[in-house]
Structure formats: structure tokens, C-alpha cells
Amino acid sequence: MELYFLRHAIAVPRGSGADDSQRPLTADGRIKMLEIAQGMKSLELSFETLLSSPYVRARQTAEIVAKVFNIKKTKIIYTRTLVPGDPSFADLVQTINARARKSSKLLLVGHEPHLSQFISFLLASRQQIAIELKKGGLCFLTAPRISGSGGGATLHWLLTPSQLRRTR
């Protein structure tokens, strides 16, 4: 299976009055995410399903990608398993495996440090690998399957938002 991890784009800062789950992308964040998505498309990537955190900034990021890739909104699944929380990742592993039965190419849109911790878990199980996933950054892994014990995935690349924007 192919797993792509995308951190949401630039959002309004914490403490700006909105509940954390309701913080939207900034105007600059929306523009940059559109450029990032265009860069992703120029790399000839494809996704069969998008799994996204239900938080507004992640939803908006997923919707921008879906529009650039002409992916139907019905192919975006909003899941609380991409909201930072459970350090065991058991629910997220279960969500991915359930979707992988129908889709072998998944894009996961979420937050830090949850995404980089999960990437580390998939690569090295309980060992912690320091990974920096910038806002709008994209990571690509493959794995024959993923399990609740982690490990077994292969890292192919990790791109910064500026690298993605330059490829468009």
C-alpha cells in the first residue's frame, strides 16, 4: 500500500479566539496549499482515498487537494483517528487497514506532532525517529500492510512545502 502524509497548511494562530478544532487556514495558507497541491499533481501522484482529520484546517487542506486532483468529495473520509491523541495508534491503524481493502493509495491529512510520530511508528515501531513535517509538507511511505505493532514501512521521501511549490 502507498501512504502519503500531508500536514495541513498554515492556519490562524492558536489563541485567536477560535476553538482549536475550528481554526481555519489563512488566506496565505490557502494560496500556498493550492500551489503545493499543484506541485503534488506535477509529480504525477495519485490517491484513491483521502483520510482527513475533521478539524477545519485539515478539512480545508484535503478539499484543496481533492479539487486539484479532481477527487470527488465522497472520497474524502473525515476521521477522528487523525486528531492527535491516542499514542498507541491502534484506531488509526484500524482505519487505514479498513480503507486499504478498497484503496491501495491513501493520502492522510492531519496535524503535528501526531503525523510525524505515526510515520516514525510505521518505520521503526517503538523506536522514535525525529521527523520534521512542516505545514504543507508531504511524506511518502510504502508498506505491504501495517499492524498495531508498527515497523515494516519504507520511507521513500519527505518533501517540504517549498520543494513541492517549486515543482508545479
N, C-alpha and C positions, 0 to 999 in steps of 0.2 A: 504494500500500500504506500502511496505517496502522501506525506503530511506536510502542509505548508502552514507556518505560524506567522501571523501578521499582528503586530501591536497596533492598537488604534492610533489615529493621527492626533495632532495637537488639539487639546480640549481646553475649555476655560479653566482657570486655576481653581484648585481646592480653596474653600473659604470664600468663594464669590457669591455666596447666598444660596446656591442650588445644592440639594442633596447630592452626594457623590454619584449615585446611580443616574441622576438626571443631568449631569454636566455634558453639554453638547460640544461638538467640535467648534473651534473658532473659524472665522472666515478664512484665515490663512491656513488653518488645518484642513479645511475642505478643499482649497485650491491645491495644496501640496499633496493631499491624498489622491486627488484626480490625476495629478502628474505621476505619482507613484504607481497607481493602477495602470496608467498608460505604459509606463516602463515595464510593469509586470507583463502586460499584453505583448509588448515588443520582444520579450524573452520567449514568446510562444508557449507560455504556461497555460494550463487548462485545469479547471476544477469542476467536479461533478456536483459537489455539495459544499455549502458554506455553513460552518458551525460558528455561531457568534454569541458572545456574552449579550445578555439583554440590556446592559447599561447603554444609555443613549449614545455616547461617543463611539462605542463598539458597533452598535447598530448602524449608525451613520457611515462608519468606515466600511462595513460589509455591504451596505447598499450602494456606495460609490463603486466598489469593486464589481458588484453584480451588474451595475449599469454599463460599465466599460466592457465587461466580458459578455454582455447580453445573456446573463443568467436570470431566469425567472425568479421572482420573489418567493415563489413556493419552494425553491431550492435553498433558501436561507432558513436554517433552523436556529432559533434563539434558545440557548440552554444555560441554566444556572450553573452547570458544571464548569463553565468558563469564567465564572465570577470567582475572584480569589477567595480561598477558604480552606477546604479540606486538603491537608498536606499529604494524605495518602494517595490522592489522585484516583482512587477506586471508581468513583462515579464518572469521572472524565474518561477513564479507560473504557468503562462500560458503554458510554455514549458513543465514543469513536468506533468501537467494535460493532455496535449495533448498526451504525451508518455505513461502515466499511463492507458490510454484506451486500450493499447495493451500489456503493461508490468506492472506487479504489483511489480516487484523488480528492483529498479533503483539504479545505482551507479553514483554519481555525483563527478567529479574530478575538483578541482578548486584551489582557492587562498585564502589567509588570507588578510584582516580580513573578506572578503566577506562571506566565508563559515560559520564561527562561528556566524556572525551577522544574517545570514539566518536561521541557526539552532535555535538561540535564538528567532527569529521572529516566527518560526513554533511552538516553545514550549510555548511562553508567549506573543505573539502578539507584542504590543508596549513596553512592559517591556524589559529591557536589562538584559540578563543573561550573566555573564562573563564565556566564554568558551575558553579554550586554545586548539587549534587543531595544533599539531606540524607537521612539514613536514613529510609526510608519515603516519600521524595519521588518524584513521578511527572512524567515529561516526555512530551509528545505531538508526534510529527513525522509528516509525510506525505512520500512520495517516489514518483514514478512507477516508479522502480527505483533500486537502489543499485549502485554499481560500486566496484571496488577503488581508484579514484582519488578517491573521496569527492565531496562537494559535491552540490548539486541538491536537497537536502531542504528542507522548510519547517517551521519551528518554529511550533506553534500555541499551546502553553502549557507552563508549568513550574509545578507546584504543590508547596507544602511539605506535610509531613505534617499540620501543624496545620490548614492550609486544608482538606485532604481530610477530616480528622476532623470538622470543623465542618459539612460538607455532609451528613452522614448523618442 
